[in-house]
Amino acid sequence: MNVQELSVLAHGGQIEALDLVSLEGGIYVLEAQMDGRKLPVLQGDGHALRLRSVEHAREVLQGIPVEVPLHLVHAVVHDEMIGLPGKAAEPLRVPVHNQPSW
C-alpha cells in the first residue's frame, strides 16, 4: 500500500497500528497493521518507503488520524551480535505521537 491508500484505510478505521521500524544505517521503514497482518508502506516505484527520522515520519503521516497508534520499533541489539546465544526476544516498541509536539 502507498501513503494515499494508508490514509484512506486509516480514515476508514481499518488500520490497527503503525510501526516505524528502525534499520541499520539510520533508515526507517513504515509498516501498517491491518487484519492482524503487517503490510509495508511503499513508494510510488513499489519499493519500501524510506524515512530519515521520526520527524520525517510525522510529516508523511500528517493526514493520518491521531487515534491510530504509532510505535518506534528497534531490534534487540544482542540478536545482531555474533557469538551470543540465540534466544527469542521481542523488539523494543516505543509508542510515539504521530503529530509534532510543537
MOBELUR-V758942 format. One record per residue. N is the residue number from 0. SS is DSSP state (hx for helix, st for strand, lp for the rest). OMEGA is omega in radians with two decimals (none if undefined). Layout:
BEGIN
n: <N & N>
ss: <SS & SS>
omega: <OMEGA & OMEGA>
END
This chain:
BEGIN
n: <0 & 1 & 2 & 3 & 4 & 5 & 6 & 7 & 8 & 9 & 10 & 11 & 12 & 13 & 14 & 15 & 16 & 17 & 18 & 19 & 20 & 21 & 22 & 23 & 24 & 25 & 26 & 27 & 28 & 29 & 30 & 31 & 32 & 33 & 34 & 35 & 36 & 37 & 38 & 39 & 40 & 41 & 42 & 43 & 44 & 45 & 46 & 47 & 48 & 49 & 50 & 51 & 52 & 53 & 54 & 55 & 56 & 57 & 58 & 59 & 60 & 61 & 62 & 63 & 64 & 65 & 66 & 67 & 68 & 69 & 70 & 71 & 72 & 73 & 74 & 75 & 76 & 77 & 78 & 79 & 80 & 81 & 82 & 83 & 84 & 85 & 86 & 87 & 88 & 89 & 90 & 91 & 92 & 93 & 94 & 95 & 96 & 97 & 98 & 99 & 100 & 101>
ss: <lp & st & hx & hx & hx & hx & hx & hx & hx & hx & hx & lp & lp & lp & lp & lp & st & st & st & st & st & st & st & lp & lp & lp & st & st & st & st & st & st & st & st & lp & lp & st & st & st & st & lp & st & lp & lp & lp & lp & lp & st & lp & st & st & lp & lp & hx & hx & hx & hx & hx & hx & hx & lp & lp & lp & lp & lp & lp & lp & lp & st & st & st & st & st & st & lp & lp & hx & hx & hx & hx & lp & lp & lp & lp & lp & lp & lp & lp & lp & lp & lp & st & st & st & st & st & lp & lp & lp & lp & lp & lp>
omega: <3.07 & -3.05 & 3.14 & 3.10 & 3.09 & -3.13 & 3.14 & -3.13 & 3.13 & 3.11 & 3.08 & 3.11 & -3.07 & 3.12 & -3.10 & -3.11 & 3.07 & 3.06 & 3.02 & -2.99 & 3.13 & 3.12 & 3.10 & 3.12 & 3.10 & 3.13 & 3.08 & 3.01 & -3.07 & 3.06 & 3.09 & 3.08 & -3.10 & -3.12 & 3.12 & 3.14 & 3.04 & -3.12 & 3.12 & 3.01 & -2.98 & 2.99 & 3.12 & -3.13 & 3.11 & 3.08 & 3.12 & 3.08 & 3.13 & 3.14 & -3.06 & -3.03 & 3.05 & 3.13 & 3.08 & 3.09 & 3.12 & 3.10 & -3.13 & -3.05 & -3.08 & -3.09 & -3.11 & 3.13 & -3.12 & 3.13 & 3.13 & -3.11 & 3.08 & 3.13 & 2.98 & -3.04 & 3.09 & 3.03 & 3.08 & -3.05 & -3.09 & 3.10 & -3.09 & -3.10 & -3.14 & 3.02 & 3.11 & -3.13 & -3.13 & 3.04 & -3.08 & 3.08 & 3.12 & 3.07 & 3.08 & -3.14 & -3.09 & 3.10 & 3.07 & 3.08 & -3.13 & 3.05 & 3.11 & -3.11 & 3.13 & none>
END
